[in-house]
Amino acid sequence: MTRQDAADWMLAQFEAKRFLYQEEAATHLLHLHDEEVAYYDANGNVCVDKQVLALFNKLTPDVVYERAAKFWRDRLPSDQPGRQQ
């Protein structure tokens, strides 16, 4: 799976539900594919590769990341500027 394939898969999952949990995406990518698109960090957390995230961000300009709950969702009128809320 290429990084673009991973970002496209994340986009499809997001579009199906209008939200996507980071752990769900990273776990799927890691267990079904390889460590090029997802990995475990030094603290043992499963993470999506930074290049995959950059590609996903380009595909989803109106999506924000809820940092506390660790998921992506559609931007709301009440959101602050920026990708993270």
HTML snippet that shows the backbone in 3Dmol.js (N, CA, C, O; Angstrom):
<script src="https://3Dmol.org/build/3Dmol-min.js"></script>
<div id="view" style="width:600px;height:400px;position:relative"></div>
<script>
const pdb = `
ATOM      1  N   MET A   1       0.851  -1.179   0.000  1.00  0.00           N
ATOM      2  CA  MET A   1       0.000   0.000   0.000  1.00  0.00           C
ATOM      3  C   MET A   1       0.890   1.234   0.000  1.00  0.00           C
ATOM      4  O   MET A   1       1.808   1.341   0.814  1.00  0.00           O
ATOM      5  N   THR A   2       0.627   2.148  -0.895  1.00  0.00           N
ATOM      6  CA  THR A   2       1.390   3.391  -0.932  1.00  0.00           C
ATOM      7  C   THR A   2       0.814   4.367   0.086  1.00  0.00           C
ATOM      8  O   THR A   2      -0.269   4.152   0.630  1.00  0.00           O
ATOM      9  N   ARG A   3       1.545   5.426   0.329  1.00  0.00           N
ATOM     10  CA  ARG A   3       1.037   6.458   1.236  1.00  0.00           C
ATOM     11  C   ARG A   3      -0.227   7.099   0.660  1.00  0.00           C
ATOM     12  O   ARG A   3      -1.157   7.421   1.400  1.00  0.00           O
ATOM     13  N   GLN A   4      -0.258   7.283  -0.662  1.00  0.00           N
ATOM     14  CA  GLN A   4      -1.461   7.842  -1.293  1.00  0.00           C
ATOM     15  C   GLN A   4      -2.645   6.892  -1.136  1.00  0.00           C
ATOM     16  O   GLN A   4      -3.764   7.331  -0.873  1.00  0.00           O
ATOM     17  N   ASP A   5      -2.402   5.595  -1.296  1.00  0.00           N
ATOM     18  CA  ASP A   5      -3.470   4.605  -1.077  1.00  0.00           C
ATOM     19  C   ASP A   5      -4.013   4.705   0.345  1.00  0.00           C
ATOM     20  O   ASP A   5      -5.223   4.635   0.559  1.00  0.00           O
ATOM     21  N   ALA A   6      -3.123   4.867   1.307  1.00  0.00           N
ATOM     22  CA  ALA A   6      -3.535   4.974   2.708  1.00  0.00           C
ATOM     23  C   ALA A   6      -4.377   6.231   2.927  1.00  0.00           C
ATOM     24  O   ALA A   6      -5.408   6.176   3.598  1.00  0.00           O
ATOM     25  N   ALA A   7      -3.945   7.360   2.366  1.00  0.00           N
ATOM     26  CA  ALA A   7      -4.705   8.606   2.498  1.00  0.00           C
ATOM     27  C   ALA A   7      -6.066   8.478   1.820  1.00  0.00           C
ATOM     28  O   ALA A   7      -7.067   8.967   2.343  1.00  0.00           O
ATOM     29  N   ASP A   8      -6.108   7.827   0.662  1.00  0.00           N
ATOM     30  CA  ASP A   8      -7.378   7.614  -0.038  1.00  0.00           C
ATOM     31  C   ASP A   8      -8.305   6.717   0.777  1.00  0.00           C
ATOM     32  O   ASP A   8      -9.511   6.958   0.824  1.00  0.00           O
ATOM     33  N   TRP A   9      -7.754   5.683   1.421  1.00  0.00           N
ATOM     34  CA  TRP A   9      -8.564   4.810   2.274  1.00  0.00           C
ATOM     35  C   TRP A   9      -9.137   5.612   3.442  1.00  0.00           C
ATOM     36  O   TRP A   9     -10.313   5.474   3.779  1.00  0.00           O
ATOM     37  N   MET A  10      -8.300   6.450   4.057  1.00  0.00           N
ATOM     38  CA  MET A  10      -8.771   7.288   5.164  1.00  0.00           C
ATOM     39  C   MET A  10      -9.892   8.207   4.693  1.00  0.00           C
ATOM     40  O   MET A  10     -10.887   8.382   5.396  1.00  0.00           O
ATOM     41  N   LEU A  11      -9.738   8.793   3.509  1.00  0.00           N
ATOM     42  CA  LEU A  11     -10.773   9.667   2.961  1.00  0.00           C
ATOM     43  C   LEU A  11     -12.082   8.904   2.767  1.00  0.00           C
ATOM     44  O   LEU A  11     -13.148   9.408   3.120  1.00  0.00           O
ATOM     45  N   ALA A  12     -12.012   7.710   2.216  1.00  0.00           N
ATOM     46  CA  ALA A  12     -13.223   6.907   2.008  1.00  0.00           C
ATOM     47  C   ALA A  12     -13.909   6.595   3.335  1.00  0.00           C
ATOM     48  O   ALA A  12     -15.135   6.658   3.428  1.00  0.00           O
ATOM     49  N   GLN A  13     -13.129   6.261   4.358  1.00  0.00           N
ATOM     50  CA  GLN A  13     -13.697   5.987   5.678  1.00  0.00           C
ATOM     51  C   GLN A  13     -14.334   7.238   6.261  1.00  0.00           C
ATOM     52  O   GLN A  13     -15.418   7.174   6.839  1.00  0.00           O
ATOM     53  N   PHE A  14     -13.665   8.374   6.111  1.00  0.00           N
ATOM     54  CA  PHE A  14     -14.206   9.632   6.610  1.00  0.00           C
ATOM     55  C   PHE A  14     -15.512   9.977   5.896  1.00  0.00           C
ATOM     56  O   PHE A  14     -16.499  10.338   6.537  1.00  0.00           O
ATOM     57  N   GLU A  15     -15.514   9.866   4.576  1.00  0.00           N
ATOM     58  CA  GLU A  15     -16.702  10.234   3.806  1.00  0.00           C
ATOM     59  C   GLU A  15     -17.897   9.340   4.131  1.00  0.00           C
ATOM     60  O   GLU A  15     -19.041   9.788   4.053  1.00  0.00           O
ATOM     61  N   ALA A  16     -17.647   8.100   4.490  1.00  0.00           N
ATOM     62  CA  ALA A  16     -18.738   7.182   4.825  1.00  0.00           C
ATOM     63  C   ALA A  16     -19.438   7.567   6.122  1.00  0.00           C
ATOM     64  O   ALA A  16     -20.644   7.362   6.254  1.00  0.00           O
ATOM     65  N   LYS A  17     -18.697   8.123   7.084  1.00  0.00           N
ATOM     66  CA  LYS A  17     -19.253   8.411   8.414  1.00  0.00           C
ATOM     67  C   LYS A  17     -19.220   9.888   8.786  1.00  0.00           C
ATOM     68  O   LYS A  17     -19.892  10.308   9.727  1.00  0.00           O
ATOM     69  N   ARG A  18     -18.443  10.675   8.052  1.00  0.00           N
ATOM     70  CA  ARG A  18     -18.209  12.102   8.334  1.00  0.00           C
ATOM     71  C   ARG A  18     -17.379  12.306   9.597  1.00  0.00           C
ATOM     72  O   ARG A  18     -17.348  13.406  10.150  1.00  0.00           O
ATOM     73  N   PHE A  19     -16.708  11.253  10.053  1.00  0.00           N
ATOM     74  CA  PHE A  19     -15.708  11.350  11.120  1.00  0.00           C
ATOM     75  C   PHE A  19     -14.788  10.153  10.978  1.00  0.00           C
ATOM     76  O   PHE A  19     -15.137   9.160  10.340  1.00  0.00           O
ATOM     77  N   LEU A  20     -13.597  10.256  11.585  1.00  0.00           N
ATOM     78  CA  LEU A  20     -12.647   9.146  11.545  1.00  0.00           C
ATOM     79  C   LEU A  20     -11.749   9.240  12.766  1.00  0.00           C
ATOM     80  O   LEU A  20     -11.073  10.247  12.977  1.00  0.00           O
ATOM     81  N   TYR A  21     -11.748   8.189  13.565  1.00  0.00           N
ATOM     82  CA  TYR A  21     -10.875   8.141  14.734  1.00  0.00           C
ATOM     83  C   TYR A  21      -9.456   7.785  14.315  1.00  0.00           C
ATOM     84  O   TYR A  21      -9.247   6.875  13.514  1.00  0.00           O
ATOM     85  N   GLN A  22      -8.489   8.504  14.860  1.00  0.00           N
ATOM     86  CA  GLN A  22      -7.084   8.304  14.520  1.00  0.00           C
ATOM     87  C   GLN A  22      -6.635   6.886  14.846  1.00  0.00           C
ATOM     88  O   GLN A  22      -5.947   6.259  14.041  1.00  0.00           O
ATOM     89  N   GLU A  23      -7.009   6.377  16.001  1.00  0.00           N
ATOM     90  CA  GLU A  23      -6.578   5.036  16.399  1.00  0.00           C
ATOM     91  C   GLU A  23      -7.159   3.967  15.473  1.00  0.00           C
ATOM     92  O   GLU A  23      -6.477   3.003  15.126  1.00  0.00           O
ATOM     93  N   GLU A  24      -8.410   4.139  15.078  1.00  0.00           N
ATOM     94  CA  GLU A  24      -9.038   3.192  14.150  1.00  0.00           C
ATOM     95  C   GLU A  24      -8.283   3.163  12.819  1.00  0.00           C
ATOM     96  O   GLU A  24      -7.987   2.092  12.289  1.00  0.00           O
ATOM     97  N   ALA A  25      -7.979   4.339  12.289  1.00  0.00           N
ATOM     98  CA  ALA A  25      -7.267   4.418  11.014  1.00  0.00           C
ATOM     99  C   ALA A  25      -5.868   3.828  11.131  1.00  0.00           C
ATOM    100  O   ALA A  25      -5.463   3.014  10.302  1.00  0.00           O
ATOM    101  N   ALA A  26      -5.136   4.235  12.151  1.00  0.00           N
ATOM    102  CA  ALA A  26      -3.759   3.770  12.310  1.00  0.00           C
ATOM    103  C   ALA A  26      -3.703   2.264  12.539  1.00  0.00           C
ATOM    104  O   ALA A  26      -2.846   1.582  11.976  1.00  0.00           O
ATOM    105  N   THR A  27      -4.606   1.744  13.357  1.00  0.00           N
ATOM    106  CA  THR A  27      -4.622   0.304  13.628  1.00  0.00           C
ATOM    107  C   THR A  27      -4.911  -0.486  12.358  1.00  0.00           C
ATOM    108  O   THR A  27      -4.250  -1.487  12.081  1.00  0.00           O
ATOM    109  N   HIS A  28      -5.887  -0.040  11.593  1.00  0.00           N
ATOM    110  CA  HIS A  28      -6.212  -0.716  10.333  1.00  0.00           C
ATOM    111  C   HIS A  28      -5.013  -0.699   9.392  1.00  0.00           C
ATOM    112  O   HIS A  28      -4.639  -1.731   8.836  1.00  0.00           O
ATOM    113  N   LEU A  29      -4.421   0.461   9.218  1.00  0.00           N
ATOM    114  CA  LEU A  29      -3.290   0.584   8.294  1.00  0.00           C
ATOM    115  C   LEU A  29      -2.101  -0.248   8.756  1.00  0.00           C
ATOM    116  O   LEU A  29      -1.426  -0.872   7.938  1.00  0.00           O
ATOM    117  N   LEU A  30      -1.844  -0.262  10.038  1.00  0.00           N
ATOM    118  CA  LEU A  30      -0.693  -1.006  10.560  1.00  0.00           C
ATOM    119  C   LEU A  30      -0.895  -2.515  10.447  1.00  0.00           C
ATOM    120  O   LEU A  30      -0.008  -3.225   9.972  1.00  0.00           O
ATOM    121  N   HIS A  31      -2.032  -2.997  10.871  1.00  0.00           N
ATOM    122  CA  HIS A  31      -2.249  -4.443  10.925  1.00  0.00           C
ATOM    123  C   HIS A  31      -2.530  -5.072   9.568  1.00  0.00           C
ATOM    124  O   HIS A  31      -2.208  -6.240   9.352  1.00  0.00           O
ATOM    125  N   LEU A  32      -3.119  -4.325   8.661  1.00  0.00           N
ATOM    126  CA  LEU A  32      -3.444  -4.907   7.368  1.00  0.00           C
ATOM    127  C   LEU A  32      -2.413  -4.601   6.290  1.00  0.00           C
ATOM    128  O   LEU A  32      -2.450  -5.192   5.211  1.00  0.00           O
ATOM    129  N   HIS A  33      -1.499  -3.689   6.572  1.00  0.00           N
ATOM    130  CA  HIS A  33      -0.579  -3.281   5.523  1.00  0.00           C
ATOM    131  C   HIS A  33       0.866  -3.312   6.012  1.00  0.00           C
ATOM    132  O   HIS A  33       1.448  -4.392   6.111  1.00  0.00           O
ATOM    133  N   ASP A  34       1.445  -2.191   6.311  1.00  0.00           N
ATOM    134  CA  ASP A  34       2.843  -2.221   6.739  1.00  0.00           C
ATOM    135  C   ASP A  34       3.191  -0.980   7.541  1.00  0.00           C
ATOM    136  O   ASP A  34       2.379  -0.067   7.686  1.00  0.00           O
ATOM    137  N   GLU A  35       4.407  -0.962   8.057  1.00  0.00           N
ATOM    138  CA  GLU A  35       4.840   0.140   8.914  1.00  0.00           C
ATOM    139  C   GLU A  35       5.270   1.374   8.135  1.00  0.00           C
ATOM    140  O   GLU A  35       5.734   2.344   8.733  1.00  0.00           O
ATOM    141  N   GLU A  36       5.127   1.358   6.822  1.00  0.00           N
ATOM    142  CA  GLU A  36       5.407   2.563   6.047  1.00  0.00           C
ATOM    143  C   GLU A  36       4.276   3.578   6.196  1.00  0.00           C
ATOM    144  O   GLU A  36       4.510   4.782   6.095  1.00  0.00           O
ATOM    145  N   VAL A  37       3.063   3.108   6.434  1.00  0.00           N
ATOM    146  CA  VAL A  37       1.906   4.001   6.507  1.00  0.00           C
ATOM    147  C   VAL A  37       1.379   4.200   7.927  1.00  0.00           C
ATOM    148  O   VAL A  37       0.573   5.098   8.166  1.00  0.00           O
ATOM    149  N   ALA A  38       1.825   3.376   8.864  1.00  0.00           N
ATOM    150  CA  ALA A  38       1.447   3.514  10.276  1.00  0.00           C
ATOM    151  C   ALA A  38       2.497   2.810  11.120  1.00  0.00           C
ATOM    152  O   ALA A  38       3.186   1.907  10.645  1.00  0.00           O
ATOM    153  N   TYR A  39       2.617   3.230  12.382  1.00  0.00           N
ATOM    154  CA  TYR A  39       3.692   2.705  13.230  1.00  0.00           C
ATOM    155  C   TYR A  39       3.331   2.899  14.699  1.00  0.00           C
ATOM    156  O   TYR A  39       2.372   3.598  15.026  1.00  0.00           O
ATOM    157  N   TYR A  40       4.102   2.279  15.570  1.00  0.00           N
ATOM    158  CA  TYR A  40       4.005   2.519  17.012  1.00  0.00           C
ATOM    159  C   TYR A  40       5.060   3.547  17.392  1.00  0.00           C
ATOM    160  O   TYR A  40       6.220   3.423  17.001  1.00  0.00           O
ATOM    161  N   ASP A  41       4.662   4.568  18.157  1.00  0.00           N
ATOM    162  CA  ASP A  41       5.634   5.559  18.610  1.00  0.00           C
ATOM    163  C   ASP A  41       6.359   5.054  19.862  1.00  0.00           C
ATOM    164  O   ASP A  41       6.118   3.936  20.318  1.00  0.00           O
ATOM    165  N   ALA A  42       7.236   5.877  20.404  1.00  0.00           N
ATOM    166  CA  ALA A  42       8.053   5.486  21.557  1.00  0.00           C
ATOM    167  C   ALA A  42       7.212   5.171  22.795  1.00  0.00           C
ATOM    168  O   ALA A  42       7.652   4.427  23.671  1.00  0.00           O
ATOM    169  N   ASN A  43       6.010   5.732  22.869  1.00  0.00           N
ATOM    170  CA  ASN A  43       5.118   5.490  24.007  1.00  0.00           C
ATOM    171  C   ASN A  43       4.170   4.317  23.778  1.00  0.00           C
ATOM    172  O   ASN A  43       3.329   4.021  24.627  1.00  0.00           O
ATOM    173  N   GLY A  44       4.305   3.654  22.641  1.00  0.00           N
ATOM    174  CA  GLY A  44       3.449   2.514  22.345  1.00  0.00           C
ATOM    175  C   GLY A  44       2.122   2.862  21.706  1.00  0.00           C
ATOM    176  O   GLY A  44       1.252   2.002  21.566  1.00  0.00           O
ATOM    177  N   ASN A  45       1.957   4.128  21.313  1.00  0.00           N
ATOM    178  CA  ASN A  45       0.722   4.546  20.649  1.00  0.00           C
ATOM    179  C   ASN A  45       0.815   4.243  19.160  1.00  0.00           C
ATOM    180  O   ASN A  45       1.872   4.411  18.552  1.00  0.00           O
ATOM    181  N   VAL A  46      -0.279   3.803  18.581  1.00  0.00           N
ATOM    182  CA  VAL A  46      -0.310   3.553  17.143  1.00  0.00           C
ATOM    183  C   VAL A  46      -0.582   4.886  16.441  1.00  0.00           C
ATOM    184  O   VAL A  46      -1.473   5.636  16.841  1.00  0.00           O
ATOM    185  N   CYS A  47       0.193   5.173  15.392  1.00  0.00           N
ATOM    186  CA  CYS A  47       0.150   6.471  14.723  1.00  0.00           C
ATOM    187  C   CYS A  47       0.098   6.304  13.213  1.00  0.00           C
ATOM    188  O   CYS A  47       0.627   5.338  12.664  1.00  0.00           O
ATOM    189  N   VAL A  48      -0.543   7.254  12.551  1.00  0.00           N
ATOM    190  CA  VAL A  48      -0.533   7.311  11.096  1.00  0.00           C
ATOM    191  C   VAL A  48       0.737   8.050  10.678  1.00  0.00           C
ATOM    192  O   VAL A  48       1.099   9.059  11.284  1.00  0.00           O
ATOM    193  N   ASP A  49       1.408   7.550   9.650  1.00  0.00           N
ATOM    194  CA  ASP A  49       2.621   8.170   9.129  1.00  0.00           C
ATOM    195  C   ASP A  49       2.380   9.645   8.796  1.00  0.00           C
ATOM    196  O   ASP A  49       1.321   9.992   8.273  1.00  0.00           O
ATOM    197  N   LYS A  50       3.337  10.503   9.089  1.00  0.00           N
ATOM    198  CA  LYS A  50       3.196  11.946   8.874  1.00  0.00           C
ATOM    199  C   LYS A  50       2.947  12.295   7.406  1.00  0.00           C
ATOM    200  O   LYS A  50       2.180  13.212   7.114  1.00  0.00           O
ATOM    201  N   GLN A  51       3.579  11.583   6.488  1.00  0.00           N
ATOM    202  CA  GLN A  51       3.351  11.851   5.062  1.00  0.00           C
ATOM    203  C   GLN A  51       1.937  11.448   4.643  1.00  0.00           C
ATOM    204  O   GLN A  51       1.327  12.107   3.801  1.00  0.00           O
ATOM    205  N   VAL A  52       1.418  10.375   5.226  1.00  0.00           N
ATOM    206  CA  VAL A  52       0.030   9.980   4.967  1.00  0.00           C
ATOM    207  C   VAL A  52      -0.906  11.063   5.496  1.00  0.00           C
ATOM    208  O   VAL A  52      -1.874  11.426   4.828  1.00  0.00           O
ATOM    209  N   LEU A  53      -0.625  11.580   6.688  1.00  0.00           N
ATOM    210  CA  LEU A  53      -1.455  12.651   7.253  1.00  0.00           C
ATOM    211  C   LEU A  53      -1.438  13.890   6.370  1.00  0.00           C
ATOM    212  O   LEU A  53      -2.474  14.524   6.170  1.00  0.00           O
ATOM    213  N   ALA A  54      -0.273  14.239   5.840  1.00  0.00           N
ATOM    214  CA  ALA A  54      -0.172  15.403   4.956  1.00  0.00           C
ATOM    215  C   ALA A  54      -1.029  15.204   3.706  1.00  0.00           C
ATOM    216  O   ALA A  54      -1.712  16.129   3.266  1.00  0.00           O
ATOM    217  N   LEU A  55      -0.994  14.011   3.141  1.00  0.00           N
ATOM    218  CA  LEU A  55      -1.821  13.718   1.967  1.00  0.00           C
ATOM    219  C   LEU A  55      -3.306  13.754   2.318  1.00  0.00           C
ATOM    220  O   LEU A  55      -4.112  14.288   1.556  1.00  0.00           O
ATOM    221  N   PHE A  56      -3.670  13.189   3.463  1.00  0.00           N
ATOM    222  CA  PHE A  56      -5.064  13.209   3.917  1.00  0.00           C
ATOM    223  C   PHE A  56      -5.526  14.652   4.135  1.00  0.00           C
ATOM    224  O   PHE A  56      -6.651  15.000   3.777  1.00  0.00           O
ATOM    225  N   ASN A  57      -4.679  15.478   4.711  1.00  0.00           N
ATOM    226  CA  ASN A  57      -5.033  16.882   4.932  1.00  0.00           C
ATOM    227  C   ASN A  57      -5.290  17.610   3.620  1.00  0.00           C
ATOM    228  O   ASN A  57      -6.188  18.449   3.545  1.00  0.00           O
ATOM    229  N   LYS A  58      -4.516  17.301   2.585  1.00  0.00           N
ATOM    230  CA  LYS A  58      -4.736  17.920   1.271  1.00  0.00           C
ATOM    231  C   LYS A  58      -6.076  17.495   0.680  1.00  0.00           C
ATOM    232  O   LYS A  58      -6.729  18.270  -0.018  1.00  0.00           O
ATOM    233  N   LEU A  59      -6.479  16.266   0.964  1.00  0.00           N
ATOM    234  CA  LEU A  59      -7.748  15.747   0.443  1.00  0.00           C
ATOM    235  C   LEU A  59      -8.957  16.266   1.214  1.00  0.00           C
ATOM    236  O   LEU A  59     -10.084  16.177   0.727  1.00  0.00           O
ATOM    237  N   THR A  60      -8.736  16.809   2.413  1.00  0.00           N
ATOM    238  CA  THR A  60      -9.841  17.193   3.305  1.00  0.00           C
ATOM    239  C   THR A  60      -9.649  18.602   3.858  1.00  0.00           C
ATOM    240  O   THR A  60      -9.443  18.759   5.062  1.00  0.00           O
ATOM    241  N   PRO A  61      -9.711  19.632   3.013  1.00  0.00           N
ATOM    242  CA  PRO A  61      -9.442  20.991   3.498  1.00  0.00           C
ATOM    243  C   PRO A  61     -10.457  21.517   4.509  1.00  0.00           C
ATOM    244  O   PRO A  61     -10.137  22.426   5.275  1.00  0.00           O
ATOM    245  N   ASP A  62     -11.666  20.971   4.531  1.00  0.00           N
ATOM    246  CA  ASP A  62     -12.702  21.451   5.450  1.00  0.00           C
ATOM    247  C   ASP A  62     -12.928  20.518   6.630  1.00  0.00           C
ATOM    248  O   ASP A  62     -14.000  20.514   7.236  1.00  0.00           O
ATOM    249  N   VAL A  63     -11.915  19.733   6.948  1.00  0.00           N
ATOM    250  CA  VAL A  63     -11.990  18.794   8.063  1.00  0.00           C
ATOM    251  C   VAL A  63     -11.071  19.283   9.175  1.00  0.00           C
ATOM    252  O   VAL A  63      -9.982  19.790   8.909  1.00  0.00           O
ATOM    253  N   VAL A  64     -11.510  19.132  10.414  1.00  0.00           N
ATOM    254  CA  VAL A  64     -10.684  19.504  11.564  1.00  0.00           C
ATOM    255  C   VAL A  64     -10.386  18.263  12.399  1.00  0.00           C
ATOM    256  O   VAL A  64     -11.090  17.256  12.319  1.00  0.00           O
ATOM    257  N   TYR A  65      -9.337  18.356  13.193  1.00  0.00           N
ATOM    258  CA  TYR A  65      -8.930  17.261  14.069  1.00  0.00           C
ATOM    259  C   TYR A  65      -9.229  17.654  15.505  1.00  0.00           C
ATOM    260  O   TYR A  65      -8.719  18.659  16.000  1.00  0.00           O
ATOM    261  N   GLU A  66     -10.053  16.864  16.168  1.00  0.00           N
ATOM    262  CA  GLU A  66     -10.358  17.065  17.590  1.00  0.00           C
ATOM    263  C   GLU A  66      -9.233  16.426  18.383  1.00  0.00           C
ATOM    264  O   GLU A  66      -9.184  15.206  18.544  1.00  0.00           O
ATOM    265  N   ARG A  67      -8.347  17.247  18.869  1.00  0.00           N
ATOM    266  CA  ARG A  67      -7.134  16.734  19.511  1.00  0.00           C
ATOM    267  C   ARG A  67      -7.426  15.910  20.771  1.00  0.00           C
ATOM    268  O   ARG A  67      -6.822  14.856  20.969  1.00  0.00           O
ATOM    269  N   ALA A  68      -8.327  16.371  21.607  1.00  0.00           N
ATOM    270  CA  ALA A  68      -8.604  15.666  22.866  1.00  0.00           C
ATOM    271  C   ALA A  68      -9.203  14.280  22.617  1.00  0.00           C
ATOM    272  O   ALA A  68      -8.833  13.314  23.284  1.00  0.00           O
ATOM    273  N   ALA A  69     -10.120  14.185  21.665  1.00  0.00           N
ATOM    274  CA  ALA A  69     -10.786  12.912  21.381  1.00  0.00           C
ATOM    275  C   ALA A  69     -10.101  12.130  20.259  1.00  0.00           C
ATOM    276  O   ALA A  69     -10.453  10.980  19.998  1.00  0.00           O
ATOM    277  N   LYS A  70      -9.136  12.746  19.604  1.00  0.00           N
ATOM    278  CA  LYS A  70      -8.326  12.113  18.555  1.00  0.00           C
ATOM    279  C   LYS A  70      -9.156  11.591  17.388  1.00  0.00           C
ATOM    280  O   LYS A  70      -9.100  10.412  17.040  1.00  0.00           O
ATOM    281  N   PHE A  71      -9.932  12.502  16.790  1.00  0.00           N
ATOM    282  CA  PHE A  71     -10.660  12.127  15.580  1.00  0.00           C
ATOM    283  C   PHE A  71     -10.834  13.333  14.665  1.00  0.00           C
ATOM    284  O   PHE A  71     -10.772  14.482  15.102  1.00  0.00           O
ATOM    285  N   TRP A  72     -11.054  13.038  13.375  1.00  0.00           N
ATOM    286  CA  TRP A  72     -11.315  14.066  12.377  1.00  0.00           C
ATOM    287  C   TRP A  72     -12.813  14.172  12.179  1.00  0.00           C
ATOM    288  O   TRP A  72     -13.532  13.175  12.247  1.00  0.00           O
ATOM    289  N   ARG A  73     -13.287  15.410  11.930  1.00  0.00           N
ATOM    290  CA  ARG A  73     -14.707  15.663  11.685  1.00  0.00           C
ATOM    291  C   ARG A  73     -14.842  16.878  10.782  1.00  0.00           C
ATOM    292  O   ARG A  73     -13.877  17.605  10.543  1.00  0.00           O
ATOM    293  N   ASP A  74     -16.062  17.088  10.281  1.00  0.00           N
ATOM    294  CA  ASP A  74     -16.321  18.267   9.459  1.00  0.00           C
ATOM    295  C   ASP A  74     -16.180  19.536  10.296  1.00  0.00           C
ATOM    296  O   ASP A  74     -16.480  19.546  11.490  1.00  0.00           O
ATOM    297  N   ARG A  75     -15.723  20.594   9.654  1.00  0.00           N
ATOM    298  CA  ARG A  75     -15.609  21.896  10.318  1.00  0.00           C
ATOM    299  C   ARG A  75     -17.005  22.440  10.621  1.00  0.00           C
ATOM    300  O   ARG A  75     -17.922  22.327   9.808  1.00  0.00           O
ATOM    301  N   LEU A  76     -17.145  23.030  11.804  1.00  0.00           N
ATOM    302  CA  LEU A  76     -18.386  23.667  12.229  1.00  0.00           C
ATOM    303  C   LEU A  76     -18.212  25.181  12.184  1.00  0.00           C
ATOM    304  O   LEU A  76     -17.086  25.668  12.285  1.00  0.00           O
ATOM    305  N   PRO A  77     -19.298  25.937  12.036  1.00  0.00           N
ATOM    306  CA  PRO A  77     -19.183  27.396  12.027  1.00  0.00           C
ATOM    307  C   PRO A  77     -18.536  27.949  13.299  1.00  0.00           C
ATOM    308  O   PRO A  77     -17.905  29.006  13.261  1.00  0.00           O
ATOM    309  N   SER A  78     -18.685  27.254  14.409  1.00  0.00           N
ATOM    310  CA  SER A  78     -18.146  27.723  15.691  1.00  0.00           C
ATOM    311  C   SER A  78     -16.669  27.376  15.900  1.00  0.00           C
ATOM    312  O   SER A  78     -16.086  27.787  16.903  1.00  0.00           O
ATOM    313  N   ASP A  79     -16.054  26.637  14.986  1.00  0.00           N
ATOM    314  CA  ASP A  79     -14.655  26.241  15.141  1.00  0.00           C
ATOM    315  C   ASP A  79     -13.708  27.425  14.996  1.00  0.00           C
ATOM    316  O   ASP A  79     -13.982  28.376  14.265  1.00  0.00           O
ATOM    317  N   GLN A  80     -12.598  27.344  15.703  1.00  0.00           N
ATOM    318  CA  GLN A  80     -11.528  28.324  15.574  1.00  0.00           C
ATOM    319  C   GLN A  80     -10.791  28.073  14.258  1.00  0.00           C
ATOM    320  O   GLN A  80     -10.885  26.975  13.709  1.00  0.00           O
ATOM    321  N   PRO A  81     -10.057  29.064  13.738  1.00  0.00           N
ATOM    322  CA  PRO A  81      -9.251  28.829  12.540  1.00  0.00           C
ATOM    323  C   PRO A  81      -8.216  27.733  12.804  1.00  0.00           C
ATOM    324  O   PRO A  81      -7.793  27.532  13.943  1.00  0.00           O
ATOM    325  N   GLY A  82      -7.824  27.049  11.776  1.00  0.00           N
ATOM    326  CA  GLY A  82      -6.814  26.004  11.907  1.00  0.00           C
ATOM    327  C   GLY A  82      -7.415  24.619  11.840  1.00  0.00           C
ATOM    328  O   GLY A  82      -8.633  24.446  11.877  1.00  0.00           O
ATOM    329  N   ARG A  83      -6.533  23.627  11.739  1.00  0.00           N
ATOM    330  CA  ARG A  83      -6.968  22.236  11.589  1.00  0.00           C
ATOM    331  C   ARG A  83      -7.306  21.574  12.920  1.00  0.00           C
ATOM    332  O   ARG A  83      -8.184  20.713  12.974  1.00  0.00           O
ATOM    333  N   GLN A  84      -6.623  21.961  13.990  1.00  0.00           N
ATOM    334  CA  GLN A  84      -6.848  21.297  15.280  1.00  0.00           C
ATOM    335  C   GLN A  84      -7.801  22.108  16.134  1.00  0.00           C
ATOM    336  O   GLN A  84      -7.755  23.338  16.159  1.00  0.00           O
ATOM    337  N   GLN A  85      -8.661  21.393  16.830  1.00  0.00           N
ATOM    338  CA  GLN A  85      -9.629  22.039  17.723  1.00  0.00           C
ATOM    339  C   GLN A  85      -9.461  21.502  19.121  1.00  0.00           C
ATOM    340  O   GLN A  85     -10.179  21.913  20.031  1.00  0.00           O
TER     341      GLN A  85
END
`;
const viewer = $3Dmol.createViewer("view");
viewer.addModel(pdb, "pdb");
viewer.setStyle({}, {cartoon: {color: "spectrum"}});
viewer.zoomTo();
viewer.render();
</script>
